[in-house]
Amino acid sequence: MPRPILATIHTDALARNLDRARRAAVDSRVWAVVKANAYGHGIERVFESFRAADGFALLDLAEAERVRALGWRGPVLLLEGVFEPRDLELCSRLDLWHTVHCDEQIDMLAAHKTQVPQRVFLKMNSGMNRLGFAPERFRAAWTRLDALPQVDEISLMTHFSDADGARGVAHQLEAFERVTRDLPGERSIANSAATLRHAAATRCDWVRPGILLYGSAPDFPEHDAAHWQLQPTMTLSTRLISVQTLQAGDTVGYGSRFTAEGPMTIGVAAVGYADGYPRHCDTGTPVLVDGVRTRMVGRVSMDMITVDLTPVPQACFGSEVTVWGRASTGTVLPIDEVAKAAGTVGYELMCAVAPRVPVTVD
């Protein structure tokens, strides 16, 4: 039989989370952000659940081709725009909208030969300091684009750096509104955190929910997924393949990172860093065995982890282990809790599930 590890994609939860984004952003159209292969879920697996979105936003031209191949005829937005002039030919052929965030992209458009003008989203760097034109250069960029016959409609966008935290969005919102107040065009400024936490202040024509669609709280640990009424969309599960009895002083795994303080039973689960489980997780990382919460102990190996069976003495060879997501008992282990123990975020865990892990859809 195959190794018992499995990633399960919950299509019902994907659809409900999209509906949650729509309820948070009343009167706005909703991009379903499916970059990074739909945050590791697989574009083809999430597509039907996201059909109710108003558009799909992503980075990669190949992913845009996949969305079109699935039959989507609505808007598709390239969030980082084009990377070289010939990309514009594919934008024309696939009818892709694309972000413009630097002078070089305007130069490409100016040199592009096309019969059909293109829809662009002009991005302002309002304080994130990654992509976009600084506020004092934004209107000049807009003027250049507006003069090009290759450009049809110009929409306006920015991205918040602190929508998930105490600093909030006011400083960036002020910069964006001050510069764009009298410019025409649709606006898109709200990511997941802004959509949930600052809905009234950031309501625009389009919102761009990403991580909330996949059941992770954008402002964890201040709020968890349940607070925002989000449902887990991915479960990573496996089974116990061995049970060991320890005595006081016995150590576990490479580097003897865990020492038993007294008699205890541990289980060995078939999941490791070659499956995408973070190697830097340490003793105490939560895990479910037969739906009961317990902890990982010792160091993560390539193919295995060891778990404390003290809270679940009936566990045995073949017992279900839920690494994150929904156990068959109905108990949920939020991916954000595992990510916090690993010193990272749920995004990374979702995207890092290895190709060798089988995937199913329910």
N, C-alpha and C positions, 0 to 999 in steps of 0.2 A: 504494500500500500504506500501511497505518497506520504511524505513527511506531513505531520498534522497541522502545520501553520496555515492560516487563511486570513485574507483581508476581505471584509464584506462591506459593500457599498449600499447604504440604505436610501433608496430612491424616494421613499415617502418622506423622509426627513429633509432631503434636498428641496423638494417641492414646498414643504411647509416653511422652511427657512426663507425661501424666496418670497413666499406670501408674507412672512414676518417683515422682511425688508420693505415690501410694498406698503404694508400698514404703517410702518414708521415714516415713510416718505410719501405722505398723501399728496396727490396731484403731481408727483414727479414721475418721469419715466425711469425705468430701472435697467441698468446694465448688469448682466450676469457676468462677473469676472471669472474667466476660465483659463487664465494664464497658468503656466507651469503644469500643463496637462490637467487642468481643473484641480489645481492644488493636490496633485497626486491621485485624484479619483478616476481620471480618464475622461476625456471629452465625450467620447461615444457613450460612456456609462451615465453621464449626468445630463445628456442633451434633452431627453424626453422630459425630465423633471424641470428643466429650465426653459421649456418652450414658451411658457407664459411670460418670460422676460421680454423687454422691449428691444433688447440688443445684446450682443455678446462682445465683451472686451477682453483682449489678449495681447500678447507681445509678438508672437512668432508667425511668420507668413505661412509656414507649413500647417500650423494650428488653424489659421484662418481658412486655408484650403479644406481642412477636415470639417470645419463647421459648415462651409458651403456644400461639401459633398453629402452631408447629412440632410440637406434639403432646406437649410435656413436661407430665407431670402430677405430678411430684415437687416438692420444695421449691424455692422461688425467694425469695431474700433481697434486700431493698433495703438496701444497705450504709450509706446516709445517711438512711434512713427517709423519712418524708413531709415535704413542704414546705408544704402547706396542708391544711385540713380535708377538702376534697373528695377528696384523694388516698386517704383511708381508704375511701371507697366503692369505688374500684377495687381496693384491697387485698382488700376483702371479696369482690368479684366474681371476681377472678383467684386468690384464695386465696394471697396474698403474705404472707410473713413480713417484718417490717421492724424496723430498728434504731431504738431510742429513745435519744437522746443529750442531750436538753435538756428543760427544764421545759415549754417551749411544745408539744412533741410529746405530753407527758403530758396537757396541757390539751386538746389536740385529741381525744385518745382519750376523755377524760372527757366531752366534749360529743357524741361520736359516737353516733348511733342505729344499732344493729346487732343482729341476732338471733344472729349467730355470733361468739363471742369470737375475738380475734386473737392470733396467736403473735408475740411481740416478743423482740428481743435488746437487753437493756439494756447500754449501753456505758459502760465506765469510762475516764476520762482518767487513766491510770496514769503519765503522764510525757511522752506525745507532745505534749500541749497543743494539740490541734486540736479533736476532737470528744469528747464524753463528760462524765460527771459526775466531779468530783474525788472521791478516795477518801472524804473526810469527808462527802460528800453522797450517796454512792452508795446506802447502805442506806435513806435517807429516800426516794429516788426509787423503790427497789424496793418499799418499803412502800406508796407511793402507787399504783403499778401493780398490786400484788397485791390492793388493795382494789377495783379497778375491775371491774365485771361485763363490760366490753368487752374485757378481757384474759384470755386463756386461760393458756398456758404462758409463763413468763419464762425466757429463756436469758441467759447472761452472757458478755460479750465485752470485749476490749480490743485495742489495736494497738501493736506494738512500734516504737520509733523507731530502735533501734540493733542490731537482730538481724543486720544485715549487717556490723557493725564490731566494733572492739575493746571497746567498752563493754558490748556484749552485752545480755542481757535480765534479768539477776538483779534489778536495782533495780525494774523494773516488775513482774516476776513476784511479788516479795515484797509489793508494794502490793496487787496483785490478789488474791493468795491470803489475805493477812491480812484483807481486808475481806469476801471472799466465802466463806470457809472453811465456814461453817455454813449458807449459803444453798442452797436447792434449785435445780435447773435445769441444763441442759446448758451446757457451756463451749465457746467458740471464741476462741482467742488467737493462733494461729500463722499468719503470712503465709509467703511463699515462703522468705525467709531463715531464719526460725525453723524452718520445716519441715525444711530441709536441714541447718542448722548446730546447732540446739538441739532436736532431735527428742525426746530423752528428757525434758528439762526442761519442754517445752511441750506434751506430748501431752495432748490433750483429746478431747472428743466430736467436734468438727469442726475441720478445718484449712481455711485459705483461700488456697491457692496461686493466684497471679496470674502474675507474669512468668515463673516457671519453666515454666509450661505452654506458653509461647511460645518456649522455647529460649534464653532469656537468663539468664546467671548473676546472681543477686540480689546477690552480693558481689564482682563484678568490680571491679578487676583482681586481688584476692587469689586468687580462683579463677575459672577460665573455665568455659564451658558443658560442655566435654569432661570436666572434673574431676567435675562433678555428673552426668555421663552424660545430658546434655540434648541434644536435636537441634534444629537450626534449623527453624523453621516457616514462615518467609517468605524468599523470595528476590526481590531487586529486580535485574533485569537489563536490559541494553540492548545496543546495538552501536555500533561505530565508524562514524561517518558522514563522516570525513575524516582524512587523514594529512598532517602537515606536517613539513618538514625545516628544522631550525634551525641557525644558525651561532653561534659564540661571540658573546655580546653581544645576541642577539635576545631580545626579551621576549614574554611570553604574556599575553593577556587584558586585561580592564579593570584599570587602575591599574598595569599592567606589574609585577605582583607577583612574577613569576618571570623570572629572566634565565638563559639558557643559558650554562654555563661553557665549552662546546665544542660541536662538531657533535653533534646528537642528533635523534631522531625522536619526535614526539609524535602522539597520536591524539586526536580529538575525539569524545566519547561523548554520545549523546542522552539526557542526564539533567541536571536543574538544580534550582534552588530552587523553581521552580513545580511540580515533581514531588514535593517534599518532601525533597529532598537539602539538608542544611543549608548555607546560604550562608557561614557562618563556618568551614566546613572550609577547611583551608589546605594548602599544599604538604606532601606527606608522608602525607596521608590514604591508607590502603591501599585498593587496588582490584585486581580480577583481570581480566586480559585473556587470553582463551583458556585460562583456568584457571591462569595464571601470575601470581604476586603482583608488583604494581608499585605506583606511587604517583600520586596526583593532583598536578598542578602548576598554579600560578596561582590565580586567583580563580574561584569558582563563578559561572556566569552563570544567567540565568533558565531556559534550556533546554539548556545544555551544560556539560560539564567537559572539561578537557584532562588527558591521562594520559601518563606517561613510557613510551615503548615500548622503552627500552634493554634490559630483561630479556626482551623478547619480539619480536625483530626480524622474525619472520615475520608479525606482525600486519598486517592490511590492512583496507580498507573492508569492513564487514560482520562483522568479528571480534567475538566475544562479549565483553561487558563485564559482570562481576558486581559490582554495587555493594555488596551484602552477601548472604550466604546460600550456596547450593550452585551451583557452576558445573557445566556439563554434563560436564566431565571428572571430576567427583567431588570436586574441591577445594572446601573450605569457607572462606569469609571470615566469621568471626563478626561479627554485628551489633554486639556490644559493643566490638570494636576500632574500628569506624568511629565509634561513638558517643563513645568516649574521645577520638579525634582531633578530634571536633567539640565537645568539652567538655560532653557531655551523657550521657544514658543510653539504652540500647536501647529503653526504653519510648517515648521521644519519637519516635525514628525510625519505629517501627512505626505509631504513631498519626498521624504527620504525612504519610504517603503520600497524595498529592493525588488528588482524585476523577478527574482527567483520566488517571490511570495505569490502563490496563486490568488486570484481575485474572483469573487462572485458578486452578484447583484441580487438584492432581494426587493 
